[in-house]
């Protein structure tokens, strides 16, 4: 099982200033140097909650392109791209291009989006997100895997579209979907290479979600083992700083390693950890747990 880490593009604590790029780059390089398998970035334009100042962040694709050059071996992925923010055919072209730049390390994670204030602020329609996502993935998947599509829908068109030239992988970068509703699970079973469920501080918390996507695969006549399961894990070290998410995993390196083992037993192929505080000290502790997990699994 692979283990990766989130690189935060916004404030590491609510209300703080967004992290500057040199710090973002440094964290990505530290994650790679620590021996983790992947780095992941969120795709948000802003966070706006009642009674709080607006939280901003950097645009994820621009930063991820830079991190593709700053790193050498780790996989790079989006957790996840909000498909309404970008034309889906162009997004597929962008992903194939970044796969070329990174030497075949790209994972394109996509979802329908959920935080309406950023849609409203940037003039992006928030209606019919399920239908819009369905059209988007019906454009993105064939463009990534086959290099061409001919699509005309209610929200998007890609008539006789082709990706030329192609990146380093003939089938393009793998496509990951994040979603838990019946429609999203059905689209995952039909089109995705990977599926993400988050946020789970224990394996027991993820059992029902994983069962639902496997059932969706069975309903579509797909072997569930052909869909890679990825799991988002929130992790906090309270003595180093406050949590970034509600209900995180808190524990010793041994306990964190055991949790990773439990996820592997569930059949997860990749665990993506958002560790807090987002500091080198917290990363060092997490890397120690990953080393213990790998040693026990060897």
C-alpha positions in Angstrom: 0.0 0.0 0.0 1.3 3.5 -0.9 1.2 6.3 1.6 1.2 10.0 0.6 0.9 13.4 2.2 -1.1 16.6 1.5 0.8 19.8 0.7 -1.4 22.7 1.9 -1.8 25.6 -0.4 -3.8 27.8 2.0 -3.5 28.8 5.6 -2.2 26.0 7.8 -4.6 27.3 10.5 -7.9 29.1 10.0 -7.5 32.9 9.7 -3.8 32.8 9.0 -2.2 34.0 5.8 -1.8 31.4 3.0 1.6 29.7 2.9 4.0 31.2 0.4 5.3 29.1 -2.4 8.9 28.6 -1.2 7.4 27.0 2.0 5.0 24.9 -0.1 7.9 23.7 -2.3 10.0 22.9 0.8 7.3 20.8 2.3 6.8 18.9 -1.0 10.5 18.2 -1.2 10.6 17.1 2.5 7.7 14.7 1.8 9.7 13.2 -1.1 12.9 13.0 1.0 11.0 11.3 3.8 10.3 8.4 1.4 6.6 8.9 1.0 5.0 7.8 -2.2 3.0 10.8 -3.2 2.1 14.5 -2.7 -1.4 15.9 -3.1 -3.0 19.3 -3.3 -6.5 20.5 -2.8 -8.4 22.5 -5.5 -10.2 25.4 -3.8 -10.4 29.1 -4.7 -11.4 30.3 -1.2 -13.1 29.2 1.9 -15.8 31.5 3.3 -17.6 30.5 6.6 -20.2 32.6 8.5 -18.6 34.8 11.1 -15.0 34.3 9.9 -12.7 36.2 7.5 -12.3 34.7 4.1 -9.5 32.1 3.8 -7.6 32.2 0.6 -5.3 29.8 -1.2 -3.1 29.4 -4.3 -4.5 27.9 -7.5 -3.7 24.3 -7.4 -2.8 23.5 -11.0 -0.2 26.2 -11.2 1.4 25.1 -8.0 1.3 21.4 -8.9 3.0 22.1 -12.2 5.8 23.8 -10.3 6.0 20.9 -7.8 6.3 18.5 -10.8 9.7 20.2 -11.5 10.7 20.6 -7.8 10.3 16.8 -7.2 11.7 13.8 -9.0 10.1 10.5 -7.9 6.9 11.0 -5.9 3.5 10.7 -7.6 1.6 14.0 -7.7 -2.1 14.2 -7.5 -5.2 16.5 -7.0 -7.5 15.8 -4.1 -9.6 16.7 -6.0 -10.0 19.0 -9.0 -13.4 20.7 -9.0 -14.6 19.9 -12.6 -16.9 23.0 -12.8 -13.9 25.3 -12.4 -12.4 24.3 -15.8 -13.5 23.1 -19.2 -13.3 19.3 -19.0 -11.6 18.8 -22.4 -9.0 21.4 -21.5 -8.6 19.8 -18.0 -7.8 16.5 -19.7 -5.3 18.2 -22.0 -3.7 19.9 -18.9 -3.4 16.5 -17.1 -1.8 14.8 -20.0 0.7 17.7 -20.4 1.5 17.6 -16.7 2.0 13.8 -16.9 4.6 14.6 -19.6 6.3 17.2 -17.5 6.4 14.9 -14.4 7.6 11.9 -16.3 4.4 9.9 -15.8 3.8 10.7 -12.1 0.4 12.4 -12.4 -2.9 11.2 -10.9 -5.9 13.2 -11.9 -8.4 13.3 -9.0 -11.8 14.9 -9.8 -15.0 15.7 -8.1 -18.1 17.8 -8.4 -17.2 20.5 -5.8 -19.2 21.3 -2.7 -18.3 24.8 -1.2 -20.9 27.1 -2.8 -19.3 30.4 -1.6 -16.3 29.9 -3.9 -18.6 29.0 -6.9 -20.5 32.2 -6.3 -17.4 34.4 -5.8 -15.8 33.3 -9.1 -19.0 33.2 -11.1 -19.2 29.4 -11.5 -22.7 27.8 -11.7 -23.5 25.7 -8.7 -26.7 24.1 -10.1 -27.0 20.5 -11.5 -23.5 19.5 -10.2 -24.2 15.8 -10.7 -25.3 16.2 -14.3 -22.4 18.5 -15.0 -20.0 16.1 -13.5 -21.4 13.2 -15.5 -20.8 15.1 -18.7 -17.3 16.2 -17.6 -16.2 12.7 -16.8 -17.6 11.4 -20.1 -15.3 13.8 -21.8 -12.3 13.5 -19.6 -12.0 9.7 -19.4 -11.9 8.9 -23.1 -9.5 11.8 -23.7 -7.1 10.5 -21.1 -7.3 6.9 -22.0 -7.8 7.0 -25.8 -6.8 10.5 -26.7 -10.1 11.4 -28.4 -13.8 12.0 -27.8 -16.8 13.2 -29.7 -19.3 14.6 -27.2 -22.2 17.0 -27.3 -24.1 17.5 -24.0 -26.4 20.0 -22.3 -23.5 21.7 -20.4 -20.3 20.8 -22.3 -19.3 19.9 -25.8 -16.1 18.4 -27.2 -16.8 17.7 -30.8 -14.2 15.5 -32.5 -11.7 16.5 -29.8 -8.2 15.0 -29.7 -5.2 15.3 -27.4 -2.1 15.7 -29.6 0.7 15.0 -28.6 0.1 12.4 -26.0 2.1 12.2 -22.7 4.4 9.4 -21.7 1.7 6.8 -20.9 -0.4 5.4 -23.7 -3.4 5.2 -21.5 -2.8 8.6 -20.0 -2.6 9.5 -16.3 -5.0 7.4 -14.0 -8.3 9.0 -13.2 -9.5 9.1 -9.6 -13.0 10.1 -8.5 -14.1 11.4 -5.0 -17.8 11.0 -4.2 -20.1 9.0 -2.0 -23.7 9.5 -3.4 -25.4 6.9 -5.6 -24.8 8.8 -8.8 -21.1 9.5 -8.1 -20.5 5.9 -7.1 -22.2 4.7 -10.3 -20.0 7.1 -12.4 -16.9 5.9 -10.4 -17.7 2.3 -11.2 -18.1 3.1 -14.9 -15.2 5.4 -15.5 -12.6 5.7 -12.7 -9.3 3.9 -12.2 -9.2 5.0 -8.5 -11.7 6.1 -5.9 -11.2 8.3 -2.9 -13.1 8.3 0.4 -12.3 10.8 3.2 -11.8 11.6 6.0 -11.4 8.5 8.1 -9.4 8.3 11.3 -9.8 4.5 11.5 -10.3 1.6 9.2 -13.7 0.8 10.9 -14.9 4.2 9.8 -14.3 3.4 6.2 -15.8 -0.1 6.0 -19.3 1.1 5.0 -18.1 3.5 2.3 -15.8 0.9 0.7 -18.7 -1.6 0.7 -20.8 0.9 -1.1 -18.4 1.5 -4.0 -17.7 -2.3 -4.3 -21.5 -2.8 -4.6 -21.7 -0.1 -7.3 -19.0 -1.9 -9.2 -20.9 -5.2 -9.0 -24.1 -3.4 -10.2 -22.2 -2.2 -13.2 -20.7 -5.6 -13.9 -17.2 -4.5 -13.0 -14.8 -6.5 -10.9 -14.3 -4.4 -7.8 -10.7 -5.4 -7.5 -10.0 -3.4 -10.7 -10.8 -0.2 -8.9 -8.1 1.1 -6.6 -9.3 2.3 -3.2 -7.6 5.5 -1.8 -8.4 6.7 1.7 -7.9 10.2 3.2 -6.6 10.1 6.8 -6.6 13.2 9.1 -3.7 13.0 11.5 -2.8 15.4 14.4 0.0 15.7 16.9 -1.6 17.8 19.7 1.7 18.5 21.5 2.9 20.2 18.3 -0.2 22.2 17.4 -4.0 22.1 17.0 -5.8 19.9 14.5 -6.6 21.1 11.0 -9.7 18.8 10.8 -12.3 17.5 13.1 -11.9 14.0 14.6 -8.3 13.3 13.5 -6.3 10.3 14.4 -4.1 11.0 17.4 -1.5 8.5 18.5 2.1 7.3 18.8 4.1 6.3 15.7 3.2 2.7 16.6 -0.5 3.4 16.7 -0.4 5.3 13.4 1.5 2.4 11.8 -1.2 0.0 13.1 -3.9 2.2 11.5 -2.1 2.1 8.2 -1.9 -1.6 8.5 -5.7 -1.8 9.2 -6.3 0.3 6.0 -4.1 -2.1 4.0 -6.1 -5.0 5.4 -9.3 -3.4 4.1 -7.8 -3.4 0.6 -6.7 0.2 0.3 -4.1 0.8 -2.4 -3.2 4.3 -1.3 -3.6 6.3 2.0 -3.4 10.1 1.7 -2.6 11.8 5.0 -3.3 15.4 6.0 -1.0 15.8 9.0 -1.3 18.7 11.4 0.3 20.9 12.3 1.6 21.3 8.8 5.2 21.5 10.0 8.5 19.5 9.3 8.3 18.2 12.9 4.9 16.6 12.3 6.1 15.2 9.0 9.1 13.6 10.7 6.9 11.8 13.2 4.5 10.7 10.4 7.5 9.4 8.4 8.6 7.4 11.4 5.2 5.7 11.5 5.3 5.0 7.7 8.7 3.4 8.2 7.3 1.2 11.0 4.3 0.2 8.8 6.6 -0.7 5.9 8.9 -2.7 8.1 6.0 -4.7 9.6 4.6 -5.3 6.1 7.8 -6.5 4.6 
